[in-house]
Amino acid sequence: MQTNKNAYFDYAATTPMDPEVLEAMTPYFTEFFGNPSSVYSFASKSRSAIEKARNQVAKALNATPEEIFFTGSGTEANNWALKGTLEKLRSKGNHIITAKIEHHAILHTCEYLEKIAGAKVTYLPVDEEGRISMSELEAAMTDKTILVSIMFANNEIGTIQPVKAIGKLCRKKGVLFHTDAVQAAAQLDIDVQDLCIDMMSISAHKMYGPKGMGALYLRKGIRLENLMHGGGQEKGRRASTENTAGIVGMGFAMEKMKISLPQEKARLCALRDRLIDGVLKAVPHVKLNGAKNDERLPNNTNFSFIGVEGETLLLDLDSRGISASTGSACTSGSLDPSHVLMAIGLTHEQAHGSLRMTMGRHTTDEHVDYVLETLPGIIAKRREMSPLWEDYLANLANQKKSN
Ligand code: PLP
């Protein structure tokens, strides 16, 4: 149970395991440990548990069990979709379209494919709320385009893309459509058929399931080259002894998530909107990053506070028991601003002063109150000490004079 001194606001990074999910998994570590590929009847316990989980995942997405392939993570599912498509369709074309705000599991895979495998990749820009433009997507397509990979919802700013429109366009053009739904699948009702999705990556640890478990939805009839070579598991398409307990956990976590989704979505939207309104009211010179209401993940908030370093803010919040995150990523020793925040047009200063607070099953009104009581004071104090803030105020005063 969380207390105000342990206010976890980083559900987009990972979620706590649901104790019932852990309970469902445990026998498959100890009692029913048989290798699902073994022929004796004892191992059939593992096999049937895996197939039950495949059904649970498929049902949650309106897919068929044959279309679900378990992987070791969302990252692996993304790698498989991109690398497997290029290898399979290389004779047709080598052009992939993605967006500048994708997770690094997509962006770094694309960079790798450009460098190693002769791929041509178009990185679509996004508007100031983080959305791609449908006309730019259509204009980017060529007769060499084999794949469009656009994330369902962004992990930093929560913006939801026009997935159905993208799916329909891709189908019309005969181009495969993959979506990274690692964040979205935990919070939105996803029907892969209705949305015209060909491939979709999901991850269990964002939905109260185990870490190191993912899946790729592959629409019936789509053939990809394998990413993992070895045994004949997953119908010969993903080698490696199955993580039976992890698969059981993922299936059950997804089933539970789907049942509670309508209520939980409404509850989180209310918390999110209260947090956003509260911060915008209590803190001057703050910017909300990302889209509004319906086009934003129910649990996501992301702000930029001028004159404050996001990293310092995180430490201040941490000292008050609040765990949050910033858009900045520390890459090879240098603190680069978030590629997502830069893509939506923020200045370096705004991107460096960013704070992401994401909520989930255990977040309460009291946690939101606690943040609203704590955060404004921290920002005011940091600004008092900040030369950046002084410069900003001086610039503002000059601008007013010259107007
Ligand atoms: N894609 C998105 C949008 C994510 O947010 C994440 C993880 O944060 C991933 C992919 C990677 O998923 P995993 O941690 O399961 O490898």
Residues whose N, C-alpha, C, O or C-beta is under 5 A from the ligand:
A	BS01	PLP	A12 A13 S73 G74 T75 H103 A105 A153 N155 D180 V182 Q183 S203
